[in-house]
């Protein structure tokens, strides 16, 4: 269901999406962001500088510990981090030319201490052109959605 939805929608520069799924001790985060807010451009990297930038951005996106803070008592350990650039091209939400690209990243955590009480998102520090993050949470207490920003970057589970 979520993937279909994603395929159909377009993206808005400055706004990303984060889906959080919690089941038992496992937590999966799925991030989708316009490439513009990760790289500063949306075309395929061409120049050496652009390839270097793309490589650095993928490394930054893989560093989950720098992007997300979880409560220590949950003892969450990152078990997998996958970053994919591309994600198809979209119409721009406000009309205009095609050729937009996304970055998709997926993170898997195992939380030996049980379901974390909250998560703090520090994406806004690493990618300052991102100013809104639409969060959808599905966990043991049901579903919840929130919009986070640099000044309000924590969601309680
Ligand atoms: Zn775009």
Backbone and ligand atoms as CSV (ligand in chain L), in Angstrom:
chain,resi,resn,atom,element,x,y,z
A,1,UNK,N,N,0.855,-1.186,0.000
A,1,UNK,CA,C,0.000,0.000,0.000
A,1,UNK,C,C,0.894,1.242,0.000
A,2,UNK,N,N,1.863,1.352,0.960
A,2,UNK,CA,C,2.688,2.564,1.061
A,2,UNK,C,C,3.441,2.797,-0.249
A,3,UNK,N,N,4.055,1.743,-0.808
A,3,UNK,CA,C,4.864,1.928,-2.026
A,3,UNK,C,C,4.007,2.456,-3.161
A,4,UNK,N,N,2.794,1.896,-3.338
A,4,UNK,CA,C,1.891,2.387,-4.403
A,4,UNK,C,C,1.682,3.883,-4.211
A,5,UNK,N,N,1.399,4.222,-2.956
A,5,UNK,CA,C,1.115,5.631,-2.659
A,5,UNK,C,C,2.310,6.485,-3.067
A,6,UNK,N,N,3.478,5.982,-2.715
A,6,UNK,CA,C,4.696,6.766,-3.005
A,6,UNK,C,C,4.878,6.945,-4.505
A,7,UNK,N,N,4.664,5.861,-5.220
A,7,UNK,CA,C,4.874,5.923,-6.668
A,7,UNK,C,C,4.042,7.048,-7.269
A,8,UNK,N,N,2.805,7.141,-6.805
A,8,UNK,CA,C,1.853,8.059,-7.443
A,8,UNK,C,C,2.110,9.504,-7.062
A,9,UNK,N,N,2.597,9.726,-5.852
A,9,UNK,CA,C,2.678,11.129,-5.424
A,9,UNK,C,C,3.935,11.766,-5.995
A,10,UNK,N,N,3.963,13.092,-5.953
A,10,UNK,CA,C,5.147,13.838,-6.379
A,10,UNK,C,C,5.834,14.351,-5.130
A,11,UNK,N,N,6.970,14.981,-5.299
A,11,UNK,CA,C,7.669,15.430,-4.093
A,11,UNK,C,C,7.706,16.949,-4.039
A,12,UNK,N,N,7.970,17.443,-2.855
A,12,UNK,CA,C,8.062,18.880,-2.613
A,12,UNK,C,C,9.459,19.156,-2.073
A,13,UNK,N,N,10.177,20.023,-2.717
A,13,UNK,CA,C,11.532,20.329,-2.225
A,13,UNK,C,C,11.451,20.896,-0.817
A,14,UNK,N,N,12.336,20.417,0.027
A,14,UNK,CA,C,12.362,20.858,1.423
A,14,UNK,C,C,11.573,19.956,2.347
A,15,UNK,N,N,10.803,19.016,1.756
A,15,UNK,CA,C,9.975,18.118,2.580
A,15,UNK,C,C,10.289,16.661,2.279
A,16,UNK,N,N,10.479,15.879,3.345
A,16,UNK,CA,C,10.764,14.455,3.186
A,16,UNK,C,C,9.736,13.638,3.967
A,17,UNK,N,N,9.776,12.309,3.755
A,17,UNK,CA,C,8.840,11.419,4.457
A,17,UNK,C,C,9.620,10.375,5.234
A,18,UNK,N,N,9.109,10.001,6.377
A,18,UNK,CA,C,9.721,8.945,7.174
A,18,UNK,C,C,8.630,8.018,7.675
A,19,UNK,N,N,8.696,6.749,7.264
A,19,UNK,CA,C,7.760,5.746,7.776
A,19,UNK,C,C,8.489,4.929,8.834
A,20,UNK,N,N,7.868,4.754,9.981
A,20,UNK,CA,C,8.461,3.980,11.075
A,20,UNK,C,C,7.546,2.812,11.380
A,21,UNK,N,N,8.101,1.602,11.360
A,21,UNK,CA,C,7.325,0.410,11.690
A,21,UNK,C,C,8.007,-0.316,12.849
A,22,UNK,N,N,7.249,-0.626,13.883
A,22,UNK,CA,C,7.797,-1.331,15.053
A,22,UNK,C,C,7.019,-2.612,15.264
A,23,UNK,N,N,7.747,-3.724,15.350
A,23,UNK,CA,C,7.137,-5.011,15.640
A,23,UNK,C,C,8.055,-5.764,16.587
A,24,UNK,N,N,7.582,-6.000,17.815
A,24,UNK,CA,C,8.421,-6.661,18.809
A,24,UNK,C,C,9.675,-5.834,19.050
A,25,UNK,N,N,10.848,-6.450,18.900
A,25,UNK,CA,C,12.108,-5.729,19.135
A,25,UNK,C,C,12.655,-5.121,17.842
A,26,UNK,N,N,11.919,-5.303,16.733
A,26,UNK,CA,C,12.416,-4.806,15.445
A,26,UNK,C,C,11.769,-3.484,15.064
A,27,UNK,N,N,12.585,-2.582,14.573
A,27,UNK,CA,C,12.096,-1.284,14.110
A,27,UNK,C,C,12.711,-0.996,12.752
A,28,UNK,N,N,11.866,-0.604,11.808
A,28,UNK,CA,C,12.332,-0.266,10.463
A,28,UNK,C,C,11.967,1.185,10.167
A,29,UNK,N,N,12.937,1.939,9.667
A,29,UNK,CA,C,12.696,3.322,9.259
A,29,UNK,C,C,12.856,3.393,7.747
A,30,UNK,N,N,11.920,4.016,7.068
A,30,UNK,CA,C,12.022,4.212,5.614
A,30,UNK,C,C,11.943,5.705,5.329
A,31,UNK,N,N,13.018,6.227,4.789
A,31,UNK,CA,C,13.113,7.659,4.508
A,31,UNK,C,C,13.042,7.885,3.002
A,32,UNK,N,N,12.284,8.894,2.594
A,32,UNK,CA,C,12.242,9.294,1.185
A,32,UNK,C,C,12.388,10.801,1.120
A,33,UNK,N,N,13.389,11.253,0.393
A,33,UNK,CA,C,13.653,12.683,0.300
A,33,UNK,C,C,13.932,13.094,-1.136
A,34,UNK,N,N,13.482,14.297,-1.536
A,34,UNK,CA,C,13.903,14.791,-2.846
A,34,UNK,C,C,15.437,14.837,-2.903
A,35,UNK,N,N,16.011,14.422,-4.030
A,35,UNK,CA,C,17.470,14.456,-4.163
A,35,UNK,C,C,17.987,15.886,-4.009
A,36,UNK,N,N,17.159,16.869,-4.368
A,36,UNK,CA,C,17.554,18.273,-4.278
A,36,UNK,C,C,18.008,18.623,-2.860
A,37,UNK,N,N,17.355,18.063,-1.853
A,37,UNK,CA,C,17.684,18.384,-0.458
A,37,UNK,C,C,18.837,17.557,0.083
A,38,UNK,N,N,19.234,16.553,-0.644
A,38,UNK,CA,C,20.365,15.717,-0.236
A,38,UNK,C,C,21.624,16.132,-0.987
A,39,UNK,N,N,21.480,16.403,-2.272
A,39,UNK,CA,C,22.639,16.695,-3.130
A,39,UNK,C,C,22.735,18.155,-3.555
A,40,UNK,N,N,21.551,18.810,-3.640
A,40,UNK,CA,C,21.539,20.160,-4.207
A,40,UNK,C,C,21.293,20.131,-5.703
A,41,UNK,N,N,21.086,18.969,-6.257
A,41,UNK,CA,C,20.700,18.822,-7.670
A,41,UNK,C,C,19.910,17.523,-7.821
A,42,UNK,N,N,19.210,17.376,-8.964
A,42,UNK,CA,C,18.366,16.186,-9.122
A,42,UNK,C,C,18.693,15.395,-10.378
A,43,UNK,N,N,19.578,15.903,-11.204
A,43,UNK,CA,C,19.975,15.124,-12.374
A,43,UNK,C,C,20.992,14.058,-11.949
A,44,UNK,N,N,21.239,13.105,-12.845
A,44,UNK,CA,C,22.256,12.094,-12.551
A,44,UNK,C,C,23.590,12.810,-12.385
A,45,UNK,N,N,24.393,12.434,-11.389
A,45,UNK,CA,C,25.703,13.084,-11.248
A,45,UNK,C,C,26.489,12.984,-12.558
A,46,UNK,N,N,27.089,14.076,-12.982
A,46,UNK,CA,C,27.838,14.085,-14.249
A,46,UNK,C,C,29.312,14.386,-13.996
A,47,UNK,N,N,29.569,15.514,-13.378
A,47,UNK,CA,C,30.962,15.914,-13.171
A,47,UNK,C,C,31.593,15.126,-12.026
A,48,UNK,N,N,32.905,15.233,-11.945
A,48,UNK,CA,C,33.628,14.560,-10.861
A,48,UNK,C,C,33.148,15.082,-9.506
A,49,UNK,N,N,32.936,16.387,-9.438
A,49,UNK,CA,C,32.479,17.011,-8.187
A,49,UNK,C,C,31.101,16.479,-7.796
A,50,UNK,N,N,30.237,16.294,-8.803
A,50,UNK,CA,C,28.889,15.784,-8.510
A,50,UNK,C,C,28.944,14.332,-8.045
A,51,UNK,N,N,29.818,13.532,-8.651
A,51,UNK,CA,C,29.957,12.137,-8.210
A,51,UNK,C,C,30.485,12.087,-6.782
A,52,UNK,N,N,31.422,12.972,-6.476
A,52,UNK,CA,C,31.988,13.028,-5.114
A,52,UNK,C,C,30.877,13.418,-4.130
A,53,UNK,N,N,30.087,14.396,-4.506
A,53,UNK,CA,C,28.983,14.859,-3.657
A,53,UNK,C,C,27.992,13.726,-3.418
A,54,UNK,N,N,27.671,12.990,-4.487
A,54,UNK,CA,C,26.708,11.886,-4.368
A,54,UNK,C,C,27.256,10.804,-3.438
A,55,UNK,N,N,28.541,10.539,-3.560
A,55,UNK,CA,C,29.164,9.520,-2.707
A,55,UNK,C,C,29.130,9.961,-1.244
A,56,UNK,N,N,29.462,11.212,-0.984
A,56,UNK,CA,C,29.436,11.744,0.395
A,56,UNK,C,C,28.020,11.683,0.974
A,57,UNK,N,N,27.041,12.047,0.150
A,57,UNK,CA,C,25.641,12.061,0.625
A,57,UNK,C,C,25.189,10.655,0.987
A,58,UNK,N,N,25.588,9.676,0.177
A,58,UNK,CA,C,25.201,8.292,0.502
A,58,UNK,C,C,25.835,7.864,1.820
A,59,UNK,N,N,27.086,8.270,2.051
A,59,UNK,CA,C,27.761,7.942,3.313
A,59,UNK,C,C,27.031,8.604,4.484
A,60,UNK,N,N,26.639,9.853,4.296
A,60,UNK,CA,C,25.915,10.575,5.364
A,60,UNK,C,C,24.577,9.886,5.655
A,61,UNK,N,N,23.887,9.465,4.593
A,61,UNK,CA,C,22.582,8.813,4.775
A,61,UNK,C,C,22.722,7.445,5.435
A,62,UNK,N,N,23.888,6.804,5.204
A,62,UNK,CA,C,24.097,5.495,5.829
A,62,UNK,C,C,24.407,5.620,7.318
A,63,UNK,N,N,24.875,6.799,7.752
A,63,UNK,CA,C,25.281,6.973,9.160
A,63,UNK,C,C,24.067,7.233,10.024
A,64,UNK,N,N,23.288,6.181,10.265
A,64,UNK,CA,C,22.033,6.312,11.021
A,64,UNK,C,C,22.262,6.913,12.403
A,65,UNK,N,N,23.374,6.595,13.020
A,65,UNK,CA,C,23.642,7.106,14.377
A,65,UNK,C,C,23.758,8.628,14.408
A,66,UNK,N,N,24.145,9.219,13.262
A,66,UNK,CA,C,24.266,10.675,13.210
A,66,UNK,C,C,22.928,11.322,12.853
A,67,UNK,N,N,22.009,10.530,12.293
A,67,UNK,CA,C,20.737,11.090,11.819
A,67,UNK,C,C,19.591,10.881,12.808
A,68,UNK,N,N,19.681,9.837,13.634
A,68,UNK,CA,C,18.595,9.509,14.551
A,68,UNK,C,C,19.146,9.263,15.956
A,69,UNK,N,N,18.454,9.771,16.959
A,69,UNK,CA,C,18.799,9.486,18.355
A,69,UNK,C,C,17.657,8.701,18.980
A,70,UNK,N,N,18.013,7.625,19.668
A,70,UNK,CA,C,17.023,6.779,20.341
A,70,UNK,C,C,17.391,6.680,21.818
A,71,UNK,N,N,16.413,6.451,22.688
A,71,UNK,CA,C,16.729,6.363,24.125
A,71,UNK,C,C,17.654,5.177,24.411
A,72,UNK,N,N,18.655,5.416,25.278
A,72,UNK,CA,C,19.645,4.363,25.568
A,72,UNK,C,C,19.006,3.103,26.122
A,73,UNK,N,N,17.971,3.278,26.955
A,73,UNK,CA,C,17.393,2.088,27.614
A,73,UNK,C,C,16.751,1.118,26.618
A,74,UNK,N,N,16.474,1.576,25.391
A,74,UNK,CA,C,15.907,0.658,24.387
A,74,UNK,C,C,16.991,-0.223,23.778
A,75,UNK,N,N,18.239,0.166,23.958
A,75,UNK,CA,C,19.391,-0.607,23.444
A,75,UNK,C,C,19.214,-0.981,21.975
A,76,UNK,N,N,18.901,0.023,21.163
A,76,UNK,CA,C,18.691,-0.234,19.734
A,76,UNK,C,C,20.029,-0.294,19.005
A,77,UNK,N,N,20.205,-1.336,18.219
A,77,UNK,CA,C,21.422,-1.507,17.412
A,77,UNK,C,C,21.019,-1.513,15.941
A,78,UNK,N,N,21.739,-0.748,15.145
A,78,UNK,CA,C,21.482,-0.729,13.705
A,78,UNK,C,C,21.925,-2.076,13.126
A,79,UNK,N,N,21.022,-2.766,12.422
A,79,UNK,CA,C,21.390,-4.056,11.831
A,79,UNK,C,C,21.520,-3.962,10.315
A,80,UNK,N,N,20.938,-2.942,9.707
A,80,UNK,CA,C,21.060,-2.767,8.262
A,80,UNK,C,C,20.729,-1.329,7.875
A,81,UNK,N,N,21.459,-0.805,6.884
A,81,UNK,CA,C,21.167,0.521,6.348
A,81,UNK,C,C,21.375,0.452,4.843
A,82,UNK,N,N,20.338,0.808,4.113
A,82,UNK,CA,C,20.393,0.732,2.659
A,82,UNK,C,C,19.992,2.073,2.069
A,83,UNK,N,N,20.793,2.563,1.141
A,83,UNK,CA,C,20.518,3.852,0.514
A,83,UNK,C,C,20.402,3.653,-0.987
A,84,UNK,N,N,19.360,4.220,-1.573
A,84,UNK,CA,C,19.149,4.104,-3.013
A,84,UNK,C,C,18.847,5.480,-3.577
A,85,UNK,N,N,19.577,5.863,-4.607
A,85,UNK,CA,C,19.295,7.140,-5.275
A,85,UNK,C,C,18.489,6.823,-6.520
A,86,UNK,N,N,17.587,7.736,-6.816
A,86,UNK,CA,C,16.845,7.537,-8.060
A,86,UNK,C,C,15.360,7.512,-7.788
A,87,UNK,N,N,14.876,6.357,-7.483
A,87,UNK,CA,C,13.464,6.227,-7.101
A,87,UNK,C,C,12.525,6.790,-8.136
A,88,UNK,N,N,12.977,6.759,-9.420
A,88,UNK,CA,C,12.034,7.191,-10.466
A,88,UNK,C,C,11.969,8.701,-10.551
A,89,UNK,N,N,11.424,9.220,-11.617
A,89,UNK,CA,C,11.301,10.677,-11.773
A,89,UNK,C,C,9.847,11.075,-11.563
A,90,UNK,N,N,9.692,12.269,-11.045
A,90,UNK,CA,C,8.333,12.705,-10.683
A,90,UNK,C,C,8.000,14.024,-11.343
A,91,UNK,N,N,6.708,14.286,-11.366
A,91,UNK,CA,C,6.240,15.636,-11.671
A,91,UNK,C,C,6.555,16.485,-10.451
A,92,UNK,N,N,6.839,17.716,-10.578
A,92,UNK,CA,C,7.035,18.570,-9.415
A,92,UNK,C,C,5.650,18.950,-8.891
A,93,UNK,N,N,5.472,18.895,-7.554
A,93,UNK,CA,C,4.167,19.128,-6.931
A,93,UNK,C,C,3.539,20.408,-7.478
A,94,UNK,N,N,4.330,21.431,-7.731
A,94,UNK,CA,C,3.757,22.728,-8.151
A,94,UNK,C,C,3.832,22.893,-9.662
A,95,UNK,N,N,3.779,21.782,-10.347
A,95,UNK,CA,C,3.785,21.868,-11.811
A,95,UNK,C,C,5.218,22.028,-12.299
A,96,UNK,N,N,5.386,22.214,-13.595
A,96,UNK,CA,C,6.727,22.428,-14.151
A,96,UNK,C,C,7.332,21.139,-14.662
A,97,UNK,N,N,8.593,21.207,-14.982
A,97,UNK,CA,C,9.244,20.132,-15.746
A,97,UNK,C,C,9.394,18.860,-14.921
A,98,UNK,N,N,9.544,17.745,-15.672
A,98,UNK,CA,C,9.789,16.439,-15.032
A,98,UNK,C,C,11.258,16.319,-14.741
A,99,UNK,N,N,11.685,15.110,-14.235
A,99,UNK,CA,C,13.102,14.883,-14.073
A,99,UNK,C,C,13.564,15.035,-12.627
A,100,UNK,N,N,12.643,14.937,-11.709
A,100,UNK,CA,C,13.010,15.006,-10.295
A,100,UNK,C,C,13.368,13.622,-9.810
A,101,UNK,N,N,14.261,13.572,-8.857
A,101,UNK,CA,C,14.698,12.277,-8.341
A,101,UNK,C,C,14.624,12.282,-6.822
A,102,UNK,N,N,14.495,11.092,-6.269
A,102,UNK,CA,C,14.454,10.943,-4.808
A,102,UNK,C,C,15.643,10.138,-4.319
A,103,UNK,N,N,15.892,10.275,-3.024
A,103,UNK,CA,C,16.761,9.331,-2.318
A,103,UNK,C,C,15.857,8.520,-1.397
A,104,UNK,N,N,16.034,7.207,-1.427
A,104,UNK,CA,C,15.325,6.329,-0.503
A,104,UNK,C,C,16.363,5.677,0.405
A,105,UNK,N,N,16.086,5.674,1.691
A,105,UNK,CA,C,16.979,4.995,2.625
A,105,UNK,C,C,16.142,4.155,3.579
A,106,UNK,N,N,16.684,2.996,3.900
A,106,UNK,CA,C,15.974,2.105,4.821
A,106,UNK,C,C,16.930,1.662,5.919
A,107,UNK,N,N,16.450,1.724,7.156
A,107,UNK,CA,C,17.264,1.370,8.314
A,107,UNK,C,C,16.528,0.324,9.138
A,108,UNK,N,N,17.257,-0.698,9.569
A,108,UNK,CA,C,16.659,-1.709,10.442
A,108,UNK,C,C,17.410,-1.692,11.775
A,109,UNK,N,N,16.636,-1.664,12.852
A,109,UNK,CA,C,17.205,-1.689,14.192
A,109,UNK,C,C,16.642,-2.879,14.968
A,110,UNK,N,N,17.464,-3.438,15.850
A,110,UNK,CA,C,16.984,-4.423,16.810
A,110,UNK,C,C,17.143,-3.784,18.183
A,111,UNK,N,N,16.028,-3.663,18.907
A,111,UNK,CA,C,16.026,-2.984,20.202
A,111,UNK,C,C,15.868,-4.006,21.324
A,112,UNK,N,N,17.022,-4.425,21.892
A,112,UNK,CA,C,17.015,-5.480,22.914
A,112,UNK,C,C,16.312,-5.018,24.190
A,113,UNK,N,N,16.251,-3.726,24.406
A,113,UNK,CA,C,15.632,-3.193,25.622
A,113,UNK,C,C,14.142,-2.949,25.472
A,114,UNK,N,N,13.574,-3.348,24.328
A,114,UNK,CA,C,12.132,-3.171,24.119
A,114,UNK,C,C,11.851,-1.950,23.255
A,115,UNK,N,N,10.590,-1.674,23.048
A,115,UNK,CA,C,10.161,-0.585,22.168
A,115,UNK,C,C,10.682,0.749,22.696
A,116,UNK,N,N,11.414,1.516,21.879
A,116,UNK,CA,C,11.883,2.821,22.347
A,116,UNK,C,C,10.697,3.747,22.621
A,117,UNK,N,N,10.864,4.669,23.578
A,117,UNK,CA,C,9.773,5.591,23.919
A,117,UNK,C,C,9.646,6.732,22.939
A,118,UNK,N,N,10.743,7.008,22.191
A,118,UNK,CA,C,10.723,8.149,21.274
A,118,UNK,C,C,11.899,8.039,20.304
A,119,UNK,N,N,11.887,8.910,19.303
A,119,UNK,CA,C,13.022,9.050,18.390
A,119,UNK,C,C,13.213,10.531,18.096
A,120,UNK,N,N,14.466,10.942,18.025
A,120,UNK,CA,C,14.790,12.322,17.642
A,120,UNK,C,C,15.467,12.266,16.292
A,121,UNK,N,N,15.005,13.123,15.386
A,121,UNK,CA,C,15.520,13.118,14.020
A,121,UNK,C,C,16.465,14.299,13.832
A,122,UNK,N,N,17.700,14.001,13.429
A,122,UNK,CA,C,18.680,15.087,13.263
A,122,UNK,C,C,19.043,15.297,11.809
A,123,UNK,N,N,18.151,14.850,10.915
A,123,UNK,CA,C,18.340,15.049,9.471
A,123,UNK,C,C,18.532,16.516,9.124
A,124,UNK,N,N,17.816,17.388,9.843
A,124,UNK,CA,C,17.806,18.814,9.520
A,124,UNK,C,C,19.185,19.435,9.725
A,125,UNK,N,N,19.984,18.824,10.619
A,125,UNK,CA,C,21.347,19.327,10.844
A,125,UNK,C,C,22.229,18.958,9.650
A,126,UNK,N,N,22.100,17.708,9.193
A,126,UNK,CA,C,22.948,17.205,8.110
A,126,UNK,C,C,22.518,17.742,6.750
A,127,UNK,N,N,21.210,17.887,6.547
A,127,UNK,CA,C,20.668,18.378,5.268
A,127,UNK,C,C,19.804,19.613,5.533
A,128,UNK,N,N,20.443,20.783,5.694
A,128,UNK,CA,C,19.731,21.985,6.149
A,128,UNK,C,C,18.623,22.482,5.224
A,129,UNK,N,N,18.591,22.042,3.955
A,129,UNK,CA,C,17.492,22.536,3.104
A,129,UNK,C,C,16.202,21.759,3.370
A,130,UNK,N,N,16.291,20.687,4.149
A,130,UNK,CA,C,15.071,19.968,4.571
A,130,UNK,C,C,14.472,20.728,5.736
A,131,UNK,N,N,13.214,21.133,5.620
A,131,UNK,CA,C,12.630,21.841,6.757
A,131,UNK,C,C,11.372,21.179,7.315
A,132,UNK,N,N,10.860,20.172,6.600
A,132,UNK,CA,C,9.701,19.450,7.156
A,132,UNK,C,C,9.859,17.951,6.896
A,133,UNK,N,N,9.508,17.176,7.895
A,133,UNK,CA,C,9.560,15.717,7.744
A,133,UNK,C,C,8.200,15.151,8.150
A,134,UNK,N,N,7.539,14.520,7.177
A,134,UNK,CA,C,6.223,13.922,7.434
A,134,UNK,C,C,6.443,12.498,7.944
A,135,UNK,N,N,6.068,12.247,9.187
A,135,UNK,CA,C,6.330,10.952,9.810
A,135,UNK,C,C,5.032,10.158,9.948
A,136,UNK,N,N,5.099,8.897,9.550
A,136,UNK,CA,C,3.996,7.963,9.774
A,136,UNK,C,C,4.538,6.842,10.653
A,137,UNK,N,N,3.886,6.600,11.768
A,137,UNK,CA,C,4.353,5.580,12.702
A,137,UNK,C,C,3.318,4.477,12.837
A,138,UNK,N,N,3.761,3.235,12.746
A,138,UNK,CA,C,2.877,2.088,13.013
A,138,UNK,C,C,3.587,1.227,14.052
A,139,UNK,N,N,3.023,1.175,15.251
A,139,UNK,CA,C,3.679,0.454,16.322
A,139,UNK,C,C,2.683,-0.262,17.216
A,140,UNK,N,N,3.187,-0.840,18.319
A,140,UNK,CA,C,2.318,-1.605,19.211
A,140,UNK,C,C,1.167,-0.776,19.788
A,141,UNK,N,N,1.327,0.543,19.829
A,141,UNK,CA,C,0.251,1.390,20.365
A,141,UNK,C,C,-0.642,1.928,19.252
A,142,UNK,N,N,-0.471,1.419,18.008
A,142,UNK,CA,C,-1.319,1.862,16.896
A,142,UNK,C,C,-0.584,2.787,15.956
A,143,UNK,N,N,-1.347,3.538,15.177
A,143,UNK,CA,C,-0.759,4.419,14.169
A,143,UNK,C,C,-0.718,5.857,14.679
A,144,UNK,N,N,0.239,6.607,14.153
A,144,UNK,CA,C,0.396,8.003,14.571
A,144,UNK,C,C,1.106,8.740,13.448
A,145,UNK,N,N,0.781,9.992,13.228
A,145,UNK,CA,C,1.525,10.772,12.243
A,145,UNK,C,C,1.922,12.105,12.853
A,146,UNK,N,N,2.972,12.684,12.340
A,146,UNK,CA,C,3.459,13.959,12.865
A,146,UNK,C,C,4.277,14.642,11.780
A,147,UNK,N,N,4.442,15.942,11.928
A,147,UNK,CA,C,5.326,16.685,11.033
A,147,UNK,C,C,6.440,17.259,11.896
A,148,UNK,N,N,7.659,16.841,11.617
A,148,UNK,CA,C,8.802,17.302,12.404
A,148,UNK,C,C,9.563,18.386,11.648
A,149,UNK,N,N,10.324,19.171,12.429
A,149,UNK,CA,C,11.163,20.222,11.843
A,149,UNK,C,C,12.389,20.369,12.730
A,150,UNK,N,N,13.325,21.247,12.354
A,150,UNK,CA,C,14.560,21.390,13.131
A,150,UNK,C,C,14.247,21.756,14.580
A,151,UNK,N,N,13.208,22.602,14.771
A,151,UNK,CA,C,12.879,23.052,16.129
A,151,UNK,C,C,12.007,22.078,16.891
A,152,UNK,N,N,11.441,21.129,16.227
A,152,UNK,CA,C,10.563,20.150,16.867
A,152,UNK,C,C,10.840,18.795,16.215
A,153,UNK,N,N,11.922,18.143,16.691
A,153,UNK,CA,C,12.447,16.988,15.943
A,153,UNK,C,C,12.261,15.662,16.676
A,154,UNK,N,N,11.365,15.644,17.664
A,154,UNK,CA,C,11.154,14.402,18.408
A,154,UNK,C,C,9.711,13.919,18.272
A,155,UNK,N,N,9.559,12.597,18.082
A,155,UNK,CA,C,8.223,12.005,18.111
A,155,UNK,C,C,8.201,10.933,19.185
A,156,UNK,N,N,7.158,10.995,20.030
A,156,UNK,CA,C,6.966,10.003,21.094
A,156,UNK,C,C,6.216,8.808,20.505
A,157,UNK,N,N,6.627,7.604,20.872
A,157,UNK,CA,C,5.959,6.416,20.353
A,157,UNK,C,C,4.761,6.024,21.203
L,1,ZN,ZN,ZN,12.271,17.766,-7.379
